[in-house]
Amino acid sequence: MKAIVFAGGLGTRLSKLIINYNKHLLPLVNQATVIELNLSLLKQSGIKEVLLLINPNEKDIFNNFLKKSKFTKNIHVEIFETKEAPPISFLKLLLLSENFISNEDFLVLFGDNYFSDDSLNLIKKVIESPKDKNYLFLSHSNRPDLFGVPTILDNKIVKIVEKPKKVESNIVVTGLSKYSSNIFPIINNLLKKVSCKGLLTDLNNKLISENNLHFINNSNIWFDTGSIENYLIVRNMLVSKTSNTSLDEDLKRFKEIISDESSFQKFKEIINKAQRCNNDIS
């Protein structure tokens, strides 16, 4: 099975931390970035080929970065640089991967999502599920208003509301899912409709109407690291579990890739603060 990883975007929620830098390449622990940890998790789950969808003019950065990475061994990683500047709808991004996917089922992963290694067995279970069955990974969040929130009746998802103003529960759709290649003509039809916002939620609700969307509950650790708060929570959590972590090495790696001194100083300041206040992130 193959996987599509969204690794672009504007990173607006991290704008106080980084400028002109792709958030997926921020070190989390021991120089490893969230994108590398995701590649490692995908590789362990049995994924052999990955397509990274990135912003325009970032291919050289990613190529240089991944060449130096120990996490890309024994997994084939292709990079697709979009021609359209962000923001670009996720459904349009998925269409760009159609030739890469061919006629297989595949995983879709938002590259800034962090899943603990405990999630590995669940991922394997979904990968081994029958062909053409679509799956969402659900989890709990203390900010469900920032995600797609499913309504579940009789162990079935009956609808999903994206970033609801009135929240029904704290169960949300995470950034990991499995789809059949049959979704591509569905996406083409959806994008012709004025009501379609180009979100995965549009696709998921269409699959719900066709009774072909299933879910699995992920009770393991999961975070969207696209915000400063969550990025620091995950970093501090990983640092606390690692005895040989080196802040100096993380800073060195960050500075090797980024050319903007202002971003580097902000990153250094916030990370140092996080190290000092490991249990009190503000």
Buried (B, 14 or more C-beta within 10 A) or exposed (E): BBBBBBBBBEBEBBEEBBBEBBBBBBBBBBBBBBBBBBBBBBBEBEBEBBBBBBBEEBBEBBEEBBEEBEBBEEBEBEBBBBEEEBEBBBBEBBBBBBEBBEEEBBBBBBBBBBBBEEBBEBBEEBBEBEEEBBBBBBBBBEBBEBBBBBBBEEEEBEBBBBBBEEBEEBBBBBBBBBBBBBBBEBBEEBBEEEEBEBBBBBBBBBBBEEEBBBBBEBEBBBBBBBBBEBBBBBBBBBBEEEEEBEBEEBBEBBBEBBEEEEBBEBBBEBBEEBBEEEEEBE
